Each structure stands twice: as C-alpha cells, then as structure tokens.
C-alpha cells in the first residue's frame, strides 16, 4: 500500500504523530500533552506519514519569529520529526521534509530552524549549524566571582507564578529585540514551555524557582532554576539547575549570576544554553571551574535566500556576490546573488565566494565566519579577497544566542 503524507486532521491524529518521535525518547504523549502542544503548534503545521490508517512518521513546525542581525524574521521551528523504526529507509523522511518545506515556503517564512537530535540527518535537507552553545557544570566551592567587580547592587525577590508571568516576558523582550538568535515568545509559550511547573516536567528536580532582580527599583533580570537533590554515600548533594538567567544589561547579568553562584547549601551549578561569549566566563575567578563544554545549538535553513539576505542588516555598504552552489529542496535558491545597499538580487557578476545552502545557514547569524568555513573547505573563495569581503559585510559584534531548544 502506498504511503500518504498530509497534515493531521483531528486530536487523535495529532497525538499519534507526536507518539512517533516519542518512541525514541520513551514518551507516550497523552491527550493533555497534545492539547498543550497544539496551542503552540497548530494541527495544520503537523504533517503525518500514513501506512494505511496507521501513522508511522511525522514532522511539525512552530510558527516562530527569530531575531537576526538588524531584524526579526518569521521562522518555522521544525520539531517532532521522526519515522518509526519499522518504516525506516523507505523515503518517508524525505517526503515529510519536502511537504513541510513546501508549506513553509507557501507561508512566506524565509527561515526554518531546529535542534538536531541526530545532526547528520538534517544537513542533507539544507540545514547548517548556526549557533554553538556552552554547557557549564562546576563544583560550587570552586566557583566565585572574580576580584574587582562592583559591590552588590539591587535586590533579588522570589516571586510567584503570576508575578513572573507579568514581569519576566517584559525583561526577555527587551533583550530579544537586539540579541541575535532569540525567539519571540507568546503568552502561551511562556505559560506552557517556560513557567509551567507540572511535576512531570521536573526531571528529577524540585519545584520551579523564580527569582526577580530589581535595579533602581525596576525589573532588570530574572532566573528560573530548580534544586536537584541526590543522596550519595549517606550525604545529600544539592545542585542548582539553571533553566534560564537573563539580564537587560551587564549590571543586571552580573547580579543575576552573583545570586545564582551564592545560593547556600549547593554543591554544584549546572547550566545549559549559554552563548560562547557569555559574560559568565569573564565574571568568575576561574573559568576552568565551570568545566564548560561546547555543544551544537540551533541549526538554520534559508528557505527563501532572496528574502532572508534582503532582510538582515550588514556592517558596511560594500558589495558582495555569493554563488549558492546547490539547494537539495529549493532549487530556486541556487545561483548567483549580489548583496548591495542592504538588498539581495539575482546577478550575473563573478562570485566572490561559492558555498552551498547549508554553509549559508551557518554564516547567516554570524555564529561562524566565512574564513572559518573556508579553512574547513565548506566555502570556496572565487575571487581574490572574496572571503575577507564577505566577513566584513556579515560581521557581528555579539555571538548569536538561542536560549532554549524546541
């Protein structure tokens, strides 16, 4: 029987599609899980692969908005992608991705992004690793702020869910406007994905703690964290699991982290989703005490090269010509594009650099430079000085930061 690909049509199909990826994570979604997710990812954004009446594969996308240099762009947040092991290597993944990408293009979303559980899958569909992240996990007795920092400023208050729902989104939004890699969050996103404290979401940790920093009497930062307690050799070890820590400026960032590093009785600090240039690395006395490790973060895919290149800002008014050598799903993106005056256009000029759409996704936010990719043979310099010109135009001063996976 031929397999069919289409959007789900009812709650049962929605839940069954979630269950496909749930198979690989030991998760059986309930009707409540499906209802919560559908508030953020509408059913029309969820594709299912059918074998007869059985759902054997799926792919969904959150309708998101991503901060890029100088702009915010619609971005499909690709997620819950998978095929049951009984139906692997039958071309279903490719058919799902093609159907999903056609729909994204029709919606005029120029970007798609994802967090890859298996990175090698997504390169063949045009995704490039755009954002690296740090994971830090250090023993608290070795973690201290460096000498010479300003004295403690402001005050920290522990707040309830209602106050957090009111104040934290405003703080986040102030940062989101300019921080490349941030995602705009709706009220439902905050309620369901960030501030929900359902015990099933705690993953061995305690209740969600919400700390609000006020500077000069105004909200300026916050921290979301859990305390994880484990009994080891008749002794309790307590860890601070930092879910998110945001400050509107350097003062606020310093004071939020001062608070987190000085919580009493803690043995360990555990934090994910930090950018490579996060101030925490400069605030502590010993960077090695954080034991930072580099992980892959957001993968980015340009669905519409013309729209994406024309929307972001550039560091100079110079001219650059790119040749996009190939695009496996959107052949209309391939060809030569000249960026001049902040706009991209089709061109017959000799290219300065040549790259595929995966590499273009890597450099688009500034997480990687053209020179880095050229050294790794991911970018070809087609004209003398082309790589330098490309880096001068695409340069960013702050590393992209995506503070949550989806």
C-alpha positions in Angstrom: 0.0 0.0 0.0 1.3 3.4 -0.9 2.2 5.8 1.9 0.5 9.1 2.1 1.7 12.4 3.6 -0.7 15.1 4.8 -1.4 17.4 7.7 -3.2 15.9 10.7 -7.0 16.5 10.9 -8.0 15.7 14.4 -6.7 15.4 18.0 -6.2 11.6 17.7 -4.0 12.0 14.6 -2.1 14.8 16.3 -1.3 12.7 19.4 -0.4 9.7 17.2 2.1 11.8 15.3 3.7 13.0 18.5 4.0 9.4 19.6 6.3 8.6 16.6 9.1 10.8 18.0 8.0 9.8 21.5 9.0 6.3 20.6 12.7 7.3 20.6 12.5 9.1 23.9 10.4 6.7 25.9 7.5 9.2 25.9 3.8 8.3 25.3 2.0 11.6 24.8 -1.4 12.0 26.4 -4.4 13.9 25.1 -3.4 16.7 27.6 0.1 16.8 26.1 -1.3 17.0 22.6 -3.7 19.8 23.6 -0.9 21.8 25.2 1.3 21.4 22.1 -1.4 22.3 19.7 -1.8 25.7 21.4 1.7 26.5 20.2 2.0 24.3 17.1 -1.4 24.3 15.2 -2.5 21.0 13.6 -2.1 22.4 10.1 1.6 22.7 10.9 1.9 19.0 11.7 2.4 16.5 8.9 2.0 12.8 9.3 3.1 9.8 7.1 0.4 7.1 6.9 0.7 3.4 6.1 -2.9 2.6 5.6 -4.6 4.1 8.6 -1.5 3.9 10.8 0.6 6.9 11.4 4.3 5.9 11.0 6.1 9.2 10.7 5.7 12.9 11.4 7.2 16.4 11.2 5.9 19.6 12.8 6.8 23.3 12.9 6.2 26.0 15.5 5.3 29.4 13.9 8.2 31.5 15.4 10.0 34.8 14.9 13.8 34.8 15.1 16.0 37.8 15.8 18.6 38.1 13.1 21.1 40.9 12.6 19.1 44.1 12.4 15.6 42.4 12.0 13.1 39.8 13.2 12.1 37.3 10.7 9.3 34.6 10.6 10.9 31.2 11.2 9.5 27.7 11.1 10.6 26.0 14.3 10.9 22.4 13.0 10.3 19.7 15.6 8.8 16.2 16.3 10.5 14.9 13.2 10.7 11.1 13.0 9.8 7.8 11.4 9.1 4.6 13.3 11.9 2.0 13.1 9.6 -0.3 11.2 9.4 2.2 8.3 13.0 3.5 8.1 14.8 3.7 4.7 11.6 3.9 2.7 12.0 7.6 1.8 9.4 8.8 4.3 11.6 11.3 6.0 12.5 12.9 2.7 8.8 13.1 1.7 7.9 14.6 5.0 10.6 17.2 4.8 9.6 18.1 1.2 5.9 18.5 2.2 6.9 20.6 5.2 9.3 22.8 3.3 6.7 23.5 0.5 4.3 24.6 3.2 6.9 26.8 4.9 7.7 28.4 1.5 4.0 29.0 0.8 3.6 30.7 4.2 6.5 33.1 3.2 8.6 32.1 6.1 12.1 32.7 4.9 13.8 30.7 7.6 13.5 27.3 9.3 15.4 26.3 12.4 15.7 23.2 14.5 17.6 21.5 17.3 19.0 18.3 16.0 18.8 15.0 18.0 20.9 13.4 15.2 22.8 16.1 13.3 23.8 14.1 10.2 20.2 13.8 9.2 19.5 17.4 8.6 22.5 18.5 6.5 21.1 16.7 3.5 18.0 18.8 3.8 19.9 22.1 3.7 20.3 22.9 7.4 23.6 24.3 8.7 24.8 24.6 12.3 24.3 28.3 13.1 24.7 28.6 16.8 27.0 26.9 19.3 26.2 26.7 22.9 28.0 26.1 26.2 27.1 23.7 28.9 28.7 24.5 32.3 28.7 22.2 35.3 31.0 23.2 38.1 31.6 22.5 41.8 30.2 25.4 43.8 33.1 25.6 46.2 35.4 26.3 43.3 33.1 28.9 41.7 33.4 32.5 42.9 33.2 35.9 41.2 36.5 37.4 40.3 38.0 40.2 42.4 37.5 43.8 41.5 33.8 43.6 40.5 31.5 46.3 41.7 29.7 45.8 45.0 26.4 44.1 45.1 23.6 46.2 43.5 19.8 45.9 43.5 17.8 43.3 45.2 16.5 39.8 44.4 13.0 38.7 45.2 11.5 35.2 44.9 8.2 35.7 43.0 5.1 33.6 42.4 3.9 32.3 39.0 1.6 35.3 38.4 4.2 37.9 39.0 6.7 36.0 36.9 4.2 35.8 34.1 3.8 39.5 34.2 7.4 40.7 34.6 9.7 38.1 33.1 8.4 38.4 29.5 9.0 42.1 29.5 12.6 41.6 30.6 13.1 38.9 28.0 11.5 41.1 25.3 14.0 43.9 26.0 16.9 41.5 25.3 15.1 39.7 22.4 14.8 42.9 20.3 18.6 43.0 19.6 20.1 39.6 20.6 20.5 37.6 17.5 19.2 34.0 18.0 16.4 34.9 20.4 12.9 33.8 19.7 9.9 36.0 20.3 7.6 34.3 22.9 3.9 34.5 23.1 2.0 34.4 26.3 1.1 30.8 25.7 4.7 30.0 25.1 5.7 31.4 28.4 2.8 29.7 30.2 3.4 26.3 28.7 7.1 26.0 28.0 8.8 28.3 30.4 6.8 28.8 33.6 4.8 25.6 33.8 5.7 23.6 36.9 4.0 20.3 36.3 5.8 17.7 38.4 6.2 15.5 35.3 8.4 18.2 33.7 10.8 18.5 36.7 13.1 15.6 35.5 14.3 14.8 39.0 14.5 18.4 40.2 12.4 20.3 42.7 9.8 22.9 42.2 10.5 25.8 39.8 12.1 28.8 41.5 11.5 32.2 40.0 14.0 35.0 41.1 13.4 38.6 40.0 16.2 41.2 40.1 15.3 44.8 40.6 17.8 47.6 39.9 17.0 51.2 40.8 13.5 49.9 41.7 12.8 48.5 38.2 12.7 44.8 37.0 16.1 44.2 35.3 16.7 40.5 35.3 15.5 37.1 36.3 16.5 33.5 36.9 14.5 30.3 36.5 16.0 27.3 38.3 15.4 24.1 40.2 17.3 22.5 43.0 18.2 18.9 42.3 19.0 16.8 45.5 20.7 13.4 45.3 21.7 11.1 48.2 25.3 9.9 47.7 27.1 7.8 50.3 24.7 8.9 53.0 25.3 12.5 52.1 23.0 14.9 50.3 24.3 16.8 47.3 22.3 19.7 46.0 22.7 21.2 42.6 21.3 24.5 41.1 19.9 23.6 37.7 19.7 26.9 35.9 16.9 26.8 33.3 17.3 30.5 32.2 19.1 33.6 33.5 18.6 36.9 31.7 19.7 40.4 32.4 18.8 43.5 30.4 22.4 44.8 30.6 25.8 44.0 32.0 24.9 45.2 35.5 21.8 43.0 35.6 23.6 40.0 34.2 26.3 40.3 36.8 23.8 40.5 39.7 21.7 37.6 38.5 24.7 35.4 38.3 26.0 36.6 41.7 22.8 35.4 43.2 22.9 32.0 41.5 26.6 31.4 42.5 25.9 32.3 46.1 22.9 30.1 46.9 23.7 28.4 50.2 24.0 24.6 50.7 24.6 24.0 47.0 27.3 21.6 45.8 27.1 22.2 42.1 25.9 24.6 39.4 24.5 23.2 36.2 23.6 25.4 33.3 22.9 24.9 29.5 22.2 27.1 26.5 24.9 29.8 27.1 26.5 31.5 24.1 30.2 31.2 23.5 30.8 34.8 24.6 28.5 34.8 27.7 29.7 37.3 30.4 29.7 34.5 33.0 33.0 33.3 31.6 34.5 36.7 32.5 32.7 37.1 35.8 34.1 34.0 37.5 37.6 33.9 39.0 38.3 30.6 37.4 36.8 29.7 34.0 38.0 26.1 34.3 35.9 25.7 37.4 32.8 26.0 35.2 34.1 23.0 33.2 32.5 24.4 30.0 31.8 22.1 27.1 30.7 23.2 23.6 27.6 21.7 22.1 25.7 22.2 18.9 22.7 24.5 19.3 20.3 26.0 16.7 20.5 24.7 13.1 19.3 27.2 10.5 18.0 26.7 7.0 17.3 29.5 4.4 14.0 28.7 2.8 14.0 31.8 0.7 17.5 33.1 0.1 16.4 36.3 -1.6 14.1 37.3 1.3 16.5 36.3 4.0 19.5 38.0 2.6 17.5 41.2 1.9 16.0 41.3 5.4 19.1 41.2 7.6 21.5 44.1 8.2 25.1 44.3 7.2 28.2 46.0 8.7 29.1 48.1 5.6 27.7 49.4 2.3 30.0 47.2 0.3 29.1 44.8 -2.4 29.3 41.1 -2.2 28.4 38.4 -4.7 27.6 34.9 -3.5 27.1 31.8 -5.5 24.8 29.3 -3.8 26.0 26.2 -5.5 23.2 23.9 -4.5 20.0 23.5 -2.6 18.5 20.0 -2.2 14.9 21.1 -1.6 14.6 24.5 -3.1 16.5 24.7 -6.4 15.2 28.2 -7.0 17.7 29.3 -4.2 20.7 28.1 -6.2 22.5 30.6 -8.4 24.4 33.9 -8.0 23.2 36.6 -5.7 24.7 40.1 -5.2 24.2 42.0 -1.9 24.4 45.7 -2.3 22.8 48.5 -0.4 21.3 46.1 2.1 19.4 44.2 -0.6 20.0 40.9 -2.5 19.3 40.4 -6.2 19.9 37.9 -8.8 23.2 38.6 -10.5 25.5 37.6 -13.4 28.6 39.0 -11.7 31.6 36.8 -10.9 31.1 35.5 -7.4 33.3 36.5 -4.5 32.6 33.3 -2.6 30.9 30.0 -3.5 29.0 27.9 -0.9 26.0 25.6 -0.6 22.8 26.5 1.3 24.0 24.6 4.4 27.1 26.8 4.7 24.9 29.9 4.1 22.8 28.9 7.1 26.0 28.7 9.2 27.2 32.2 8.5 23.8 33.9 8.3 23.5 34.8 12.0 27.3 35.4 12.5 28.0 32.3 14.6 30.6 31.2 12.0 32.7 33.3 9.7 33.3 32.7 6.0 37.0 32.4 6.9 36.3 29.6 9.3 34.3 27.7 6.8 36.9 28.3 4.1 39.5 26.7 6.3 37.2 23.7 6.7 36.6 23.6 2.9 33.0 24.5 3.3 33.4 27.8 1.4 35.4 28.4 -1.8 36.9 31.8 -2.5 36.0 32.5 -6.1 37.7 35.9 -6.3 40.8 37.2 -4.6 39.8 38.8 -1.3 36.3 37.5 -1.5 36.3 35.8 1.9 37.5 39.0 3.6 34.8 41.0 1.8 32.2 38.5 2.9 33.3 38.6 6.5 33.4 42.4 6.6 29.8 42.5 5.4 28.4 39.7 7.6 30.4 40.6 10.8 28.6 40.7 14.1 29.9 42.0 17.4 28.0 39.6 19.7 27.7 35.8 19.2 24.2 34.5 18.4 22.4 33.0 21.4 19.4 30.7 21.3 18.5 30.2 25.0 16.1 27.2 24.5 15.7 24.2 22.4 12.5 23.1 20.8 
